[in-house]
Amino acid sequence: MNLDAARPAARPVRASEAEVLRGDPGSVISLLADPEHTDGALTANRSLLRRGSVGAPPHLHQRSAELFYVLDGALDVLVSDDITTLHAGDLLVVSAGVPHAFAPRPDSDADILVVFTPGTARFDYYRLLDSLHRGQATPQDVTDSQERFDNHYVTSATWQRRASNPDPAGRLMHVRAPLVLPRSASTRSTRPVSTCVGRRGAPFSSASRAFAARCCSPPRRCSAPGSVPSDGRCASGTAACVGDPDRPQPSSHLRIARPSRDLDQAGRFWIDGLGLRVLYRSGTDAEGVHALLMLGWPEAAWHLELVEDPNGEPPANSTDEDLLVLYVGGPIDEEAVDQLVRAGGQQVTARNPYWDRRGVSVLDPDGYRLVLSHRSWP
């Protein structure tokens, strides 16, 4: 047998030749090899996930294992129901069928090599995500591509807690996992996105990578639990519906838009101080010619939008009753308050003593008040 004739000749992929995708402001993806280049053996890309990037939401691959090798920085990876942190030089393999997600550590970038084996065509999937970030595709286009690209979105309470509750030092509340997990039927307990039904309100484009986790809110347009509407995919046994999808719902996403004097200073307060992530950022070349910064936790039901005036005019002063209140549900850690102050905040006395009795008020660089309340809501 002539092995040279049976296999394609080896060909290096030069960095200068690799297709680079930059549509997502939180990442840079270099396409290295698809099955057509490797005789089906593997698919590979290099991804630079910038600090604050939402990364990839929970999903699984039915036909391929996925390998992560960290070149630089630190990467948090969900495997089934556990999260582990990889640092430069660490390697992790996720078996086919196992739910997983990944994002850079809150305080770090992550430069990673990602390999799928056996190879599955992924280049067009990454191009689709890039088009989504550029406004040239829709979240529904990505949802509809799950079978084609073997990228099946799931939900994860563990990953949602990670997005919402980093501790004041930037550590995760839940970190434990072996480096390599075998395929197990028990890992399939997470509900697939394919059970979403009815019309999905398209999330703001900056957080498009997190849309899959949010789209599985209670199904809409079902006449009763377990029914199958003509326009959706209401799986048997799903929850009752929540009403007319054309009207505001309890699950509707909330954007809090505010003017900002300095996006860099404000961003430092909310990112370094509170631990929010950068969901989107644009300069004055964006629609509306306003430089803006969107911040939040990827799977939260709200996000903050900070906008600079295109003419450089300072915004009007806020009042002492302009509050953003976060209900922590326990004692306020002094270190958490100190972290906000180090990031440019100023601890202040509330105009209404109600808030002093129930939490701590911190002034952000734009003069708005953040209240950390020890109460729970509701």
LINMO-V804011 format. One record per residue. N is the residue number from 1. RES is the residue in three letters. SS is DSSP state (H for helix, E for strand, - for the rest). PSI is psi in degrees with one decimal (999 if undefined). OMEGA is omega in whole degrees, -180 to 180 (none if undefined). Layout:
BEGIN
N;RES;SS;PSI;OMEGA, N;RES;SS;PSI;OMEGA
END
This chain:
BEGIN
1;MET;-;132.8;179, 2;ASN;-;100.9;-177, 3;LEU;H;-33.9;-179, 4;ASP;H;-33.9;-179, 5;ALA;H;-25.9;-176, 6;ALA;H;-24.9;-175, 7;ARG;-;148.8;178, 8;PRO;-;150.2;179, 9;ALA;-;146.2;178, 10;ALA;-;137.5;180, 11;ARG;-;121.4;-179, 12;PRO;-;150.5;174, 13;VAL;-;107.7;-180, 14;ARG;-;144.0;180, 15;ALA;-;-35.8;-178, 16;SER;-;-17.2;-177, 17;GLU;-;-19.8;-174, 18;ALA;-;138.7;175, 19;GLU;E;130.3;-177, 20;VAL;E;128.0;-179, 21;LEU;E;127.1;-175, 22;ARG;-;17.0;-178, 23;GLY;-;-32.4;178, 24;ASP;-;119.0;-180, 25;PRO;-;-13.8;-179, 26;GLY;-;1.0;-177, 27;SER;E;160.9;172, 28;VAL;E;122.5;-178, 29;ILE;E;124.3;176, 30;SER;E;120.3;-179, 31;LEU;E;116.4;-173, 32;LEU;E;-49.2;-176, 33;ALA;E;136.7;174, 34;ASP;-;171.8;-177, 35;PRO;H;-33.7;-180, 36;GLU;H;-21.4;-180, 37;HIS;H;-12.4;-173, 38;THR;H;18.4;-178, 39;ASP;-;33.2;178, 40;GLY;-;1.0;-174, 41;ALA;-;-39.6;-175, 42;LEU;-;167.3;172, 43;THR;E;139.8;-176, 44;ALA;E;143.1;171, 45;ASN;E;161.0;173, 46;ARG;E;127.5;-176, 47;SER;E;127.4;171, 48;LEU;E;109.8;179, 49;LEU;E;115.1;-176, 50;ARG;-;153.5;178, 51;ARG;-;128.4;-178, 52;GLY;-;-8.9;179, 53;SER;-;143.7;178, 54;VAL;-;-12.9;179, 55;GLY;-;-145.2;-180, 56;ALA;E;129.6;180, 57;PRO;E;168.9;-179, 58;PRO;E;134.4;-179, 59;HIS;E;174.9;175, 60;LEU;E;161.1;176, 61;HIS;-;127.7;-177, 62;GLN;-;-22.7;-172, 63;ARG;-;-10.6;-175, 64;SER;-;148.7;167, 65;ALA;E;154.6;-180, 66;GLU;E;129.4;-179, 67;LEU;E;136.1;176, 68;PHE;E;127.5;174, 69;TYR;E;123.2;-176, 70;VAL;E;116.8;177, 71;LEU;E;-36.8;-179, 72;ASP;E;152.9;177, 73;GLY;E;-153.0;-177, 74;ALA;E;138.9;-175, 75;LEU;E;128.5;171, 76;ASP;E;131.7;-179, 77;VAL;E;126.2;171, 78;LEU;E;130.1;173, 79;VAL;E;111.8;-173, 80;SER;-;-112.8;-179, 81;ASP;-;14.2;-177, 82;ASP;E;153.6;180, 83;ILE;E;133.8;174, 84;THR;E;156.6;179, 85;THR;E;127.4;177, 86;LEU;E;141.4;177, 87;HIS;E;175.2;-177, 88;ALA;-;127.6;-180, 89;GLY;-;-11.3;-180, 90;ASP;-;149.8;180, 91;LEU;E;144.3;177, 92;LEU;E;139.4;177, 93;VAL;E;127.3;177, 94;VAL;E;121.0;-177, 95;SER;-;158.4;177, 96;ALA;-;140.3;178, 97;GLY;-;-4.9;-177, 98;VAL;-;123.6;177, 99;PRO;-;139.5;179, 100;HIS;E;165.9;177, 101;ALA;E;163.5;178, 102;PHE;E;153.0;179, 103;ALA;E;156.5;177, 104;PRO;E;152.9;174, 105;ARG;-;149.4;-177, 106;PRO;-;-26.9;-176, 107;ASP;-;20.7;-172, 108;SER;-;155.4;163, 109;ASP;-;170.9;173, 110;ALA;E;118.1;177, 111;ASP;E;113.8;-170, 112;ILE;E;151.9;169, 113;LEU;E;128.8;-179, 114;VAL;E;128.7;-178, 115;VAL;E;132.6;173, 116;PHE;E;135.7;177, 117;THR;E;132.6;-7, 118;PRO;-;165.6;-175, 119;GLY;-;141.3;171, 120;THR;-;143.0;-177, 121;ALA;-;113.9;-176, 122;ARG;-;-17.8;-176, 123;PHE;H;-44.0;-178, 124;ASP;H;-26.8;176, 125;TYR;H;-47.4;179, 126;TYR;H;-35.5;177, 127;ARG;H;-35.6;177, 128;LEU;H;-44.8;177, 129;LEU;H;-40.6;179, 130;ASP;H;-41.8;178, 131;SER;H;-35.6;178, 132;LEU;H;-45.3;180, 133;HIS;H;-26.7;180, 134;ARG;-;2.1;179, 135;GLY;-;15.7;-178, 136;GLN;-;0.2;176, 137;ALA;-;168.8;-177, 138;THR;-;160.3;174, 139;PRO;H;-35.0;179, 140;GLN;H;-34.4;177, 141;ASP;H;-40.3;180, 142;VAL;H;-43.9;178, 143;THR;H;-42.8;-178, 144;ASP;-;-12.6;-176, 145;SER;-;3.8;-172, 146;GLN;H;-47.3;-180, 147;GLU;H;-42.6;-177, 148;ARG;H;-43.5;-175, 149;PHE;H;8.3;180, 150;ASP;-;46.9;-179, 151;ASN;-;91.6;-171, 152;HIS;E;113.7;-176, 153;TYR;E;142.6;178, 154;VAL;E;173.3;175, 155;THR;-;155.9;-178, 156;SER;-;117.0;176, 157;ALA;H;-34.4;180, 158;THR;H;-45.6;-179, 159;TRP;H;-34.8;178, 160;GLN;H;-38.8;176, 161;ARG;H;-37.7;178, 162;ARG;H;-42.6;-179, 163;ALA;H;-30.7;-173, 164;SER;H;-22.6;-169, 165;ASN;-;53.9;170, 166;PRO;-;143.9;-179, 167;ASP;-;171.6;-172, 168;PRO;-;-27.6;-179, 169;ALA;-;1.5;179, 170;GLY;-;3.3;178, 171;ARG;-;162.8;178, 172;LEU;-;153.8;177, 173;MET;-;-16.7;-172, 174;HIS;-;103.9;-178, 175;VAL;-;104.8;174, 176;ARG;-;134.5;175, 177;ALA;-;145.5;170, 178;PRO;-;160.1;-176, 179;LEU;-;-33.9;-178, 180;VAL;E;126.4;179, 181;LEU;E;135.1;175, 182;PRO;-;159.4;175, 183;ARG;-;135.7;-178, 184;SER;-;138.3;179, 185;ALA;H;-26.8;-178, 186;SER;H;-19.3;-179, 187;THR;H;-4.2;-178, 188;ARG;H;14.6;-176, 189;SER;H;-15.8;-178, 190;THR;-;139.2;-174, 191;ARG;-;125.7;-179, 192;PRO;E;154.8;177, 193;VAL;H;-21.6;-177, 194;SER;H;-11.0;176, 195;THR;H;-3.2;175, 196;CYS;-;146.9;-179, 197;VAL;-;167.2;172, 198;GLY;-;-162.6;-177, 199;ARG;-;131.2;175, 200;ARG;-;123.8;175, 201;GLY;-;120.9;-177, 202;ALA;-;124.2;178, 203;PRO;-;164.2;179, 204;PHE;-;139.6;-168, 205;SER;H;-27.0;-178, 206;SER;H;-27.3;-178, 207;ALA;H;31.2;-174, 208;SER;H;-29.5;-180, 209;ARG;H;-19.6;180, 210;ALA;H;1.6;-173, 211;PHE;H;-34.2;-174, 212;ALA;H;-39.5;-180, 213;ALA;H;-32.0;-177, 214;ARG;H;-24.8;-172, 215;CYS;H;-18.3;-180, 216;CYS;-;45.2;171, 217;SER;-;173.1;-177, 218;PRO;-;133.9;-176, 219;PRO;-;152.9;-179, 220;ARG;-;160.7;177, 221;ARG;-;28.6;172, 222;CYS;-;134.6;-179, 223;SER;-;-23.7;178, 224;ALA;-;159.3;178, 225;PRO;-;131.6;178, 226;GLY;-;-4.7;179, 227;SER;-;164.5;-178, 228;VAL;-;102.7;180, 229;PRO;-;159.1;-177, 230;SER;-;-26.8;-174, 231;ASP;-;6.9;-174, 232;GLY;-;-167.0;-177, 233;ARG;-;54.5;-176, 234;CYS;-;106.4;-176, 235;ALA;-;154.3;-179, 236;SER;-;132.8;177, 237;GLY;-;4.0;-180, 238;THR;-;166.7;-174, 239;ALA;-;161.7;177, 240;ALA;-;161.3;-174, 241;CYS;-;168.4;-173, 242;VAL;-;19.1;172, 243;GLY;-;-164.9;-176, 244;ASP;-;118.8;-177, 245;PRO;-;-11.4;180, 246;ASP;-;-2.7;180, 247;ARG;-;159.0;177, 248;PRO;-;141.1;-178, 249;GLN;-;161.9;173, 250;PRO;-;-26.8;-179, 251;SER;-;0.9;-179, 252;SER;-;139.0;-179, 253;HIS;-;142.4;-178, 254;LEU;E;127.6;173, 255;ARG;E;128.2;177, 256;ILE;E;106.9;-175, 257;ALA;E;131.9;-178, 258;ARG;E;149.7;172, 259;PRO;E;154.3;179, 260;SER;-;141.3;177, 261;ARG;-;-34.5;-176, 262;ASP;-;108.0;-176, 263;LEU;H;-33.9;-179, 264;ASP;H;-45.7;179, 265;GLN;H;-44.4;180, 266;ALA;H;-41.9;179, 267;GLY;H;-39.3;179, 268;ARG;H;-40.7;-180, 269;PHE;H;-49.9;-174, 270;TRP;H;-30.1;-179, 271;ILE;H;-59.4;-178, 272;ASP;H;-34.3;-176, 273;GLY;H;-51.5;-175, 274;LEU;H;-25.8;180, 275;GLY;-;14.8;176, 276;LEU;-;160.4;179, 277;ARG;E;153.7;173, 278;VAL;E;114.9;178, 279;LEU;E;-30.0;179, 280;TYR;E;147.3;174, 281;ARG;E;138.0;178, 282;SER;E;157.2;176, 283;GLY;-;-163.0;-178, 284;THR;-;-2.2;178, 285;ASP;-;-5.2;-180, 286;ALA;-;167.8;177, 287;GLU;-;131.9;-178, 288;GLY;-;-5.3;179, 289;VAL;-;27.2;174, 290;HIS;-;129.6;169, 291;ALA;-;133.1;-177, 292;LEU;E;159.1;-179, 293;LEU;E;122.3;177, 294;MET;E;130.2;-175, 295;LEU;E;148.7;176, 296;GLY;E;-175.8;169, 297;TRP;-;129.5;-168, 298;PRO;-;-35.9;-175, 299;GLU;-;11.5;176, 300;ALA;-;163.8;-178, 301;ALA;-;12.2;-180, 302;TRP;E;160.0;170, 303;HIS;E;162.0;-177, 304;LEU;E;131.9;177, 305;GLU;E;123.0;177, 306;LEU;E;131.8;-173, 307;VAL;E;133.1;174, 308;GLU;-;143.9;178, 309;ASP;-;131.0;-177, 310;PRO;-;-21.7;179, 311;ASN;-;5.2;178, 312;GLY;-;11.0;-180, 313;GLU;-;134.0;-180, 314;PRO;-;144.1;179, 315;PRO;-;160.8;176, 316;ALA;-;151.5;-180, 317;ASN;-;141.2;175, 318;SER;-;167.4;177, 319;THR;-;169.0;-180, 320;ASP;-;-9.6;179, 321;GLU;-;5.8;173, 322;ASP;-;95.4;-172, 323;LEU;E;143.6;164, 324;LEU;E;113.9;-174, 325;VAL;E;126.0;174, 326;LEU;E;123.4;-180, 327;TYR;E;107.0;-174, 328;VAL;-;-31.0;179, 329;GLY;-;31.1;179, 330;GLY;-;176.4;-179, 331;PRO;-;141.7;179, 332;ILE;-;120.5;-179, 333;ASP;-;127.4;179, 334;GLU;H;-35.0;-180, 335;GLU;H;-33.4;178, 336;ALA;H;-40.4;178, 337;VAL;H;-43.0;179, 338;ASP;H;-36.0;180, 339;GLN;H;-40.0;177, 340;LEU;H;-39.5;179, 341;VAL;H;-42.0;178, 342;ARG;H;-26.2;-179, 343;ALA;-;12.5;175, 344;GLY;-;3.0;179, 345;GLY;-;172.0;179, 346;GLN;E;118.8;178, 347;GLN;E;131.7;-175, 348;VAL;E;165.2;174, 349;THR;-;135.9;-179, 350;ALA;-;144.1;175, 351;ARG;-;-37.5;176, 352;ASN;-;113.9;-177, 353;PRO;H;-14.6;176, 354;TYR;H;-43.2;-176, 355;TRP;H;-29.8;176, 356;ASP;H;-33.1;179, 357;ARG;H;-20.5;-174, 358;ARG;H;12.0;178, 359;GLY;E;-157.1;-176, 360;VAL;E;136.7;179, 361;SER;E;133.8;179, 362;VAL;E;130.4;179, 363;LEU;E;129.4;178, 364;ASP;-;170.8;-176, 365;PRO;-;-18.9;178, 366;ASP;-;2.9;177, 367;GLY;-;6.2;176, 368;TYR;-;153.2;-175, 369;ARG;E;128.8;171, 370;LEU;E;126.9;178, 371;VAL;E;124.2;171, 372;LEU;E;108.2;-177, 373;SER;E;136.9;179, 374;HIS;-;-5.2;179, 375;ARG;-;165.8;173, 376;SER;-;159.8;176, 377;TRP;-;131.1;1, 378;PRO;-;999;none
END
